Amino acid sequence: MSYITAFITALCAACVFTGALYMLSPGGVMEKPVRYILGLVFLVIVISSAGVTLGTAEWDAVFPAADEIPRQSLDAASAEYVYGAVLKASGINFSKITVCTDKSDDGSIIITKVIIYTGCDERTVKEALGVVAENYEVEVINE
């Protein structure tokens, strides 16, 4: 939070400094070049104060390592996405898709069952899924 207050303080100081110099600047022919230079000075002060405050800030972003994310949940989420996309493309409304997975001895993930909650009958859903439904057990629960 102190970085934000430091930036705001620098911005206010730059405004006061530039305003005071603008009031002291000459008029006439030199007015436009002096205003241009004061505008550049103001920009440099604002950019440098933002750079100083952001450069000294410590960001505590925690990113999980690849091995911390369970592969089983990623595979289940991808399967849910695929089944959902196929059903939406076929015009079938559903409220939820649940993918049941199992981990084999060699560490691979196996999808054992897909449960689809919809108002359509089971035959219509399986026809819409086509090839996607051939390899796995698909259970349709009518709502």
N, C-alpha and C positions, 0 to 999 in steps of 0.2 A: 504494500500500500504506500510505502514511503517513496516508491518510484513514481507513482502517479502524482503525489504532491510535489515532488522535485520537478517533474515536467511542467506542472501547472505554475509553479513558482518561476521557472525559467521563462515560460511563455508570457507571464505577466511582466516580468522584468524586461523582456524583449519589446513588448508593446510600449511600456513607459519610455524606454531608451529611444526607440525609433520615433515615437511621438514627440519627444523633446527635441531630437535632432531635426525633425520635420518642421517644427515651429521655428527653429533657428536658421533653417535653410533660406537661401536667397530666392527672390522672385525673378520674374522676367525670363530671359533666355536660359538661364541655368536651372530653372525650376524643374523641367522634365528630367534632365540627367540626374539631378540630385534625388528626385523621387524614385527614379529607377534604381539608383545605388542603394538608397535606404530600403527599398523593397527587397533587394538582393541580400542586404545585411540581415533584415528580419527573417528571410527564408533560411539563411545559413544558421542563424541563432536557433530557430525552431528545430531545424533538422539535426543540428549538433546536440541540442539538449535532449531530443528524443533518442538519438543514438547513444548518448552517454547513459541515460536512464535505462534503456533497454539492454545496453551492453553490459551493465553491471548487475542486472537482475538475474536472479537464480531461478530457473524454471524447474519445478519438480514434477515433470511429466513421467509417469510410470507406464512403460510399455511392457506387456507380458511377453516373455520369451516364447518362441515357437513351440517349445516342448511343454509349456504350461497350459496351452489351450488344448483341451481334450479333443483328439481326432474324432472320437465317436460322435460328439455333439456337432462337429463340423460336417461330417458325412450325413448325419440325420437332417441337418438344416438344408444341405444341398438337395437331398432327396425330397424333402418337403417342398422346396422351391420348384423342382422339376415337375412333381405331380400337380402342384398348384397351377403352374403355367399351362400344362396340358389341359387341365380341367377348365381353366378360364378361356383358353383358345376354343374349346368345344362348347362354351356357353353354359357350363354347368356351375351352378352356385353351390358353394360349400362354406361351412363356418370354420372348420378346423381339419387339419391333417396331422396325424400322429404317426411317426415312423419308429417302429420297434427294432432295435439293433442288438447284436450279440457279438462278443469278441471271441475269435477263435484262438486255438492254441498257439498259432504262429504269430499272433498279434494283429491280424487283419480284422477289419470290421465287416460284419455280414448283416445285411438288412433282412430281418426275418418276417416282418409283417408291416403292412401299411393300413392304417385305419382312417377312413374318410367319413366325416360327419356332414351329411347333405340331405336334402329333401327329395332327391331323385332316387329311382330304384337302382338296384345293384347291377342289373344287366346294362342299363344305359351308361352307368359310370365305367364299367369294364370295357364296353365298346369304345367309349371316348378315350380311355387310356391306351387301348390297343396293345402294341408291343411292350410298352412300359410295364403293363400289369402281368405279363406272361411269366416273368422270372420270380415274382414275389407274391405272397399271399395278400390279397386285397380284401379288406372287410369294410363293408359299407353300412354305416349306422344311420338310419332314417331319423330325422328330427321332427 
